[in-house]
Each structure stands twice: as C-alpha cells, then as structure tokens.
Amino acid sequence: METIILTHGAIGSKADLNKLEEALLKENNKVLSFSFSGHGNTDFETNFDIEQFTLEFEQFIFKNNLIQPSVIGYSMGGYVALNLARRSPSNINKIVTLGTKFNWNKEVVDKEIKMLDPEVMQNKVPAFAKALEVMHGKNWKELLSKTAELMKDISLKNYLNSESLRTIQNKTLVCVGDRDQMVTFEETVGVYKILPNANMCMLPNTKHPIQQLNVDLFAQIVRSFLES
C-alpha cells in the first residue's frame, strides 16, 4: 500500500482534493491531506510563506508517523513539496506536481496580484468570491492579501532556482494541463529538464483549476508513476 499526501494550491484548501483523494483510495492507497495555515478556516501563523508551509508539511509527516510518503502537490502544493525535497529529501519518497508554476518574475507576479483584489473579485466574479468566503471564513480577504505578498516573496527568494532544483534527487513527475492558462508548457519543460530524476506528463483537455481535473485519468497516471 502506497502512502500519499495531497497538498493544495494557493487560496485553496484540502477540500479541493476530495475527488482526487477518492479516486486514489480506489487504487488501495493510504491518502492523507491537510490545509496549510490560513487556508480552509485554519488560523494564520506568524509567517505566511513557502518556508512556513514547508515546515507545516514536514510536521504533518512527523505527526502522523509517516515513513517516506509520496506526495501529490497541486499548484503551490507542488512547489512546497519540491522545497521540502530540497531541504529534507529523506522525509518523502516520490513527488508528483500538478499545475505548479515555477516562473515568478515581476511581470507574472504583477499580473497574478491584480486578480487577488477582493473588491474587484466581488464585482466581476461574485460566485467565486462567495465560494472563497465559504471555504476560508471571515478571513478570506486577508488570505488574498497575504497570498499577494507570498507571490512577491517567491519572486524575490526564488526558492526553486536552477541550482536548488539540481540537488533534488527524488523521483518526480511534473504534470501540466494542455490548456493551463497560468502555467506555461515552457516553464514546466524547463524544470523537467533540470530535475535529475524527473518525468513529465501533459494532461489532455486540462485547464488549471483542479475542480476541472479528470481525476480518474490522473489517478491512473499517478498509479503508473508510483509503481514504476
């Protein structure tokens, strides 16, 4: 039985991973997930950055007495998983990233931050704003503000630069949707080529939101990778 941890994306929570968890459980895996601090009605910690989330991920592994679980990280969750592999490679086994963005230059950050304005969001996509409020509670606007700062921090510190990626020896499957409008094929291929022990997969007819993922197809791909 394979032990798998699912990690969610920015402004998401473990609830986003429910359908994927169900699909993976059908494959006789042990599947766990959790929400990073400040997400899904969890309290904010003093810090809100990749290093804090990496620490929380590591603590989750220790708290549950897990021995080298494999990880499926969606979007920011994949970034956190690779950052843990960079810091403490022996704590996890294989890594699957799904729709993880690696290129965080100033132009990208400025574009993404504009979409995190809660007032604009309420006016243009009120249903999405309401869904965030339901998922994260009264602090949903603060979460958007902190996420904007998180993006700036990633751009500044560039945790997963070429040099650090080359140190990650964990077997990794880097996945991107063919219709992902946030993550480019080029940046995904670039990381795939740098990682020493990586495979890559492009998912057909797949956009960035995990809610639109063909979970059965993705579960089959994951199973093949984990068994290889």
N, C-alpha and C positions, 0 to 999 in steps of 0.2 A: 504493500500500500504506500503510495506516494503522499507525503505531507506537503501541502501547498498553502502559501499565504497569498491573499489577494490584497493589493494596495490600490487605493482610489486616486483620482485626479484632483486638481485644484478646484475649489468651491464645490466639491462633491462630498460623498461620504460612503461608508461601507454599504449603504442601501443600494447604491448604484450597481453593486456587484452581485446582487441576489440571484439574478437569472444565470449569470456565469457560474456562480457557486453551485447552483442546482445542476447545471449541465456537467460540471466536473465531478460532482458527487456520484453521478450515474456511472462514471468510469472507475468507481471504487477507490476514490482518493479521499484522504482526510483534508478538508478545506477549512481554512480559517480566514477571517478578515477583521479589520478594526478601522475606526475613524481616527485620523490624525487630530491633534488638539485644535480646537476652534472650529471643527467641522462636525456636522451632524449633532448639534446640541451638546458637544463636549466643551469643556472650559478652555479658554485660551491659556497658554503658558506664558512665561515672561518673554521668551523668544518665539518668533514665528518665521522660521527659515528652514532651509534644507537640512542644516546640521541638527536642528531640533527634531525635525521629523525623522531623520535617520536614527537619532537616539531613541525616539519612541518606538521605532520599528525594531531596533535591537532589543530594547527592554521587553517588547511583546514576545519575542522569541524566547528570551530567558524566562519570563514569567510563565510561559506555557510549556517549559521544559522541552523545547523542540530541538532536535539534532539535525542540523543542516537541512532545513526545509527548502524546497524550491519556491520561487517567487514569480507571480504574475503581476506586473505593475502597469496599471493603466495611466497614461499621460504622466503627470507629476509623480505618480506612484512608481513608475519605471525609473524615473530619474533618481528617486530616493533609494530604490533597490540597488542600482549601479553604484550609488555613492556609498552604500554600506559595503558592497563588494570591494570597492576601492579601499575602504578603511579597515574592514574586518572580513576578509574573504572566506575564512573558515567557518563563519557563522551561517552561511547559506550555501545551497548547492547550485542548481541551475536557475537561470533568470530568463523570463520572457517579458519583453517590454511591448506595450501596445499603444501606438499613437503617442509616443513620448517625443517631446520637442527638445532638440539639443541646441539649436541656433537661437541664442537670446541676445542678438545685437540690439543697439539702441533703436533702430527702426522698428524691429519686431516688438520690442517692449512698449514703445510709444503707441503702436497700433493696438496691442492687446489691452493696455491700460484704459484706452478710450472706451472699450467695451465693458469695463467694470464700474462705470459710473452708475450708482443705484437709481438716481433720478431719471437719467436717460433710459435705463433699463425698464423702469416702471412705465415710462411713456411709450416706448417702442415695442417692448416685448413683456407686457404686463403678466402674462401667464407664466413666463419663465421666472420673473421676479417673485411672483407668488409662490412658485414651487421652491425657490431658494429660501423663502421665509418659512415655509412648512418644514423644509429639511433641516435648516440651521437655527430656527427660532428667532428671537428678537435681535440677535447679534449679527444677522445676515449682512447688514450694511457694513458693519465693522470688518466682517470677513472679507468683503470685496476690497475694502481699503487696505487691509493687511496683505491681501494677495497681490495687489498692485506693487506694494513695497517689496514683496517676495520676489517678484519678477525683476525688479531693479537690482536686488541683491544677487540673483543668479547671473544677471548680465555682468555685474561688477566682479564677482568672485570666480565665475566660470569654473565651477567645481569639476565638471566633466570635460576638461580640455583634452587635447590630443595626448599630452604626456600622461595624465592620470588614467585615461582610458586604456593606454597600452599596458598598464600594470594589472588590469583586471583579467584574471585567468579563468574565472568561472565560465562554464559553457553558457552561451547566451543566444537567444533567438530574438532578433529585432524585427518587430512587425509594424506595418503601416498600412492604412487603407488606401486604395487606389483613388478615392475621392476625398481624402482628408484635406480640408481647406486650411488647416492650421499647421500641420506638419508636412514638410516637403519630402518628396522622394529623394532629392539630392542630399539633404542633411542626414536622412536615415541611412542611405548607402554609405555616406562618408563615415559614420560611426561604425557601421558594419565592417568596413574595410580596416578600421583602426583596431577594433577589439581583436585580441589574439585568437580567441576561440569562439567565434560567432557564426551564426547562420542568419539568414534573412528571409522574411516572408512578406509578400504583398497580398493583402486580402481583397478579393474582388467585390465590386459594388459596395464599398465600405467607406462611410464618412467618419468624422472624428468622434461624435457623441457615442458613448458606449451604449446608450439606450437603443441605438440602431444597429448594434453589432449582431451578426448571425452567430449566436452563441454556440449552436451545435457544430457548425463548421469550425469555429475557433477552438472548441474543446477537442475536436479530432486532431487538429494541428498540434495543439499542446501535448496531447497524449503521445503522438508520434515523436515529438521532440524529447519529451521526458523519458521515453522508453529507449531512445537511441543511445 
